[in-house]
Amino acid sequence: MSLVAPASAASCRAITVEGADYTLCEADAARDDIRLFLNDPGSDTLLGSFANVERLLEKQGQRLAFAMNGGMYHPDRRPVGLHVEAGRKIAPLVTRAGPGNFGMLPNGVFCLREDRADVIESREFAREAPACRFATQSGPMLVIDGALHPRFIEDSDSRFIRNGVGTSADGRRAWFLISDAPVNFHRFARVFRDHIGARQALYLDGKVSRLHAPGLNRSDQGLLPLGPILGVVVDEGVPLD
């Protein structure tokens, strides 16, 4: 009997697209344990950091393969839109237009079901009502059915460190991307469409964007706590690429 833990399919690597640097992490939704974290289930206090999620998982003999901030939140760190953890709805879906990036429709939901992950436009999500084990709503959509969000401007001077998530058509692959330097929406979305080949992709946030990737010896720190955190969980002893 082998005592070697099976390798995770999850991994992160540096990429360069159109002269800009990014870090791209990938997961296999049929094989990897992708989760959302907001509060400590034991105390219902905000986790707020990668370190706190790692401490929580350590008690269960697990750790993060990688993680990033996982959706927009209010000043008190409550999710702005839909948030589902382990099948329990913590915050409701929001389908109306509103201020800021979240309200720049179409926005969307990253939904994790058995053996698949999908980015679904929010109003389509409301019609279909899929049963997600984990879900986070954010906005705007970056790529919708292979097209960039119609409000993105190619030469916009609004540039931030940004992160987002895209999914494959068969629901097997999930791609988590963070820019390593400030970029505008159009340029960031083109990475998903033209380099990765994602037909659906969702913006998670900007300015506050952070990545935890132990395999790259990287764990971004910030002055303020995060709201939702999206990550891939592995057992202790699983090698991280």
Buried (B, 14 or more C-beta within 10 A) or exposed (E): EEEEEEEBBBBBEEBEBEEBEBBBBBBBBBEBBBBBBBBBEEEEEBBBBBEBBBEBBEEEEBBBBBBBBBBBBEEEBBBBBBBBBEEEEBBEBBBEEBEEBBBBBBBBBBBBBEEBBBBBBBBBBBEEEEEBBBBBBBBBBBBBEEEBBEEBEEEEEEBBBBBBBBBBEEBBBBBBBBBBEBBBBBBBBBBBBEBBBBBBBBBBBBEBBBBBBBBBEBBBEBEEEBBBBBBBBBBEEBEBB
